[in-house]
């Protein structure tokens, strides 16, 4: 029985390693989205700055207003997307924490055998 349980411990260790790898992949994807968000948010700031210039023509103001609406939608979409990825990362962290707790319980159980 003890030999079998040590095999279970190895399996749980592997699951933790897999979880850590998956968490890092999720973080890398989230970072790419964040960089894109920062880039688009900077574009939005530029558009908004252009809208407040006193010498802007009506045509330019109309174009900037349309751009403001479109870019604002992109920024909001990316912000929501970041929140979703944060949720995935949090879920993976909870999974890893749960596996570590299971590992502790298994180790205690094996020591009693």
N, C-alpha and C positions, 0 to 999 in steps of 0.2 A: 504493500500500500504506500509506503514511504517513497519508493522509487517512482511510482505512478504520480504521486503528488509533486515530486520534484520536476517531473515532465510538465505538469500543469503550470508550475512556477515559470519554467522556461517559456511556455506558450504565452503566459501573461506578460512576461518581459518583452517578447516579440511584439505583442499587441501594443505595448507602451511605445516601443521604438517606431512601429508603423504609425501610431497616432502622432508622435512628435514630427515625423516626416510630413504627414498630411497637414499638420498645423503650420509648418514652415511653408509649404506650398500655398496654403490659403493666405498666409501673411504676404507672400510674394505677389500673389494676384491682387490682393487688397492694395498693396503699395503701388502697383501699376495704375490702378483705378484712382488712387489718391493723387498721383502725379498728373494724370489726365484732368482730374477735378481742379487741381491748382492751376494748370495751364488755362483751362476754360474760364475759371473764376477770374484770372488775370485779364483775359480778353473782355470779360463782362465789365470789369472795373474801367478798362480803357474806353469802352463804349459809353459807360455812364459819365466818365469824365468829358467825353466829346459832346454829350448832350447838354452839359451845363456851360459850354463856351458861349460867350455873348455874341460872337460874330458868326454863328452858325446859320447857314441858309436853310430855308424851309425844306428843300429837297434833301439836304444832308440830314436834317433833323428827322425826317420821315424814314430815311434809310437806317439811321442809328436806332430809332424807336423799334423798327422791325427786328433789327439785329438784337436789341436788348431783350425783346420778347422771346426770340428763338434761343438765345444763349442762356437766358434765365431758366427756360425749360430744361436745357441740357444740364445746367448746374444742379437743379432740383433732382433730376433723375439720377445724376451721379451721387448726390448726397444720400438719396434713398438706397442706392446700390451699395455705398460704403457701409451703411447701417446693416444691410443684409449680410455682407461679408463679415462684419464685426460679430454678428449673431452666429455665423458658422464657426468662426474662430473660438468664440466663447463656448459653444457646444463641444468643440473638439477638446478644449482645455478641461471641461467638466468630465468628458469621457476619460481623459488621461488621469485626472485626479481619482476618478472612480476605480480605474484599473490599479492605481497605486495603493488604494485602500484595500482592494481585493488581494493584492500581493502581500500586504502586511498581514492580513487575516490568514492567508495560506501559510506564510512563514511561521506564524504562531501555532497554527494547527499542526504543521509538520514537526515543530519542536516538541509537541506533546506526544507524538507517535513513538 
